[in-house]
C-alpha cells in the first residue's frame, strides 16, 4: 500500500493497476467538512483500494476512521462522534449506468477522468454526520425533562396576566371612519 496520496488520479487506471492508498489526513485539510465541525483538530485514518469486481467494473473501496468534534443540537456543547465508514463505489460514465448498479454499491461519477482522492475521504466523513447531531439522552447537559418542565410552566401560567403581543393594535380597529 502507498502512503502518499496524490491530489488527482485517474480511477480507471488505478483500478486496472490494483493500487491502494493508506494513511492519515488532518481534518483541517478537508475544507467542506471543516464548517460542520466544532473543532478541526485530529486526523482521519483512511484506506482507498482500487480494484475490479466480479463483473469487471472499476471499484473503489473507501474505509475511514475518525473521531469528529460536533456541536450537540440540544445543549450546544461539543460532542464527539466516532466514525468508522466503509463503502464501495463503482466508477460510472453517467446517470443511466448508475441506475443499473446493484443496491450494495454506490456510483462514482468521474469528470474528465480525474478524481480528487481527498474528496472520497471527505465525502465519507460528511455522510457519517447526522442531520442534527445530539448527545445520547443521558449524556446531554440539556435533559428532556428540563425542556418539558419549562414548556409546561409557560403554558400553564396565568392567562389573564400575560401581555398579548398585538394588544397595542386593538385601538386601530375603530379608526376606519376617521380616515380621509
C-alpha positions, 0 to 999 in steps of 0.5 A: 500500500502507498502512503502518499496520496496524490491530489488527482488520479485517474480511477480507471487506471488505478483500478486496472493497476490494483493500487491502494492508498493508506494513511492519515489526513488532518481534518483541517485539510478537508475544507467542506467538512471543516464548517460542520465541525466544532473543532478541526483538530485530529486526523482521519485514518483512511484506506482507498483500494482500487480494484475490479469486481466480479463483473469487471467494473472499476471499484473503489473501496473507501474505509475511514476512521475518525473521531469528529468534534460536533456541536450537540443540537440540544445543549450546544456543547461539543460532542464527539462522534466516532466514525468508522465508514466503509463503502464501495463505489463503482466508477460510472460514465453517467446517470443511466449506468448508475441506475443499473448498479446493484443496491450494495454499491454506490456510483462514482461519477468521474469528470474528465477522468480525474478524481480528487482522492481527498474528496472520497475521504471527505465525502465519507466523513460528511455522510457519517454526520447526522442531520442534527447531531445530539448527545445520547439522552443521558449524556446531554447537559440539556435533559428532556425533562428540563425542556418539558418542565419549562414548556409546561410552566409557560403554558400553564401560567396565568392567562389573564396576566400575560401581555398579548403581543398585538394588544397595542393594535386593538385601538386601530380597529375603530379608526376606519371612519376617521380616515380621509 
